[in-house]
Amino acid sequence: MSADFVIRIASESVYAILLASAPMLIVALVVGLVISIFQATTQIQEQTLAFVPKIVAVLLAVLFFGPWILSTLVDFTFQLMSNLHQYIG
């Protein structure tokens, strides 16, 4: 295996991880922003008010985007395994 192959595999892996985690990160960012605006306007500084809605929103995002995330990771794994035989030798 060459260094270019390893770098390409690592790059594709990072891209797949970012693609798979993006829906949850975006949902957590939006919910966190809404909660922060709510806390700033009402001057309520309770820490659990920030974490509990984010956890619930991320769990709902996992349920909603789960099939897409799974198909993305399966496609990446299939592509990796099908192209791996070309570089081993």
Buried (B, 14 or more C-beta within 10 A) or exposed (E): EEEEBEEEBEEBEEEBEEBBEEBBEEBBEEBBEEBEEEBEEEEEEEEEBBEEBBEEBBEEBEEEBEEEBEEBBEEBEEEEEEEEEEEEE
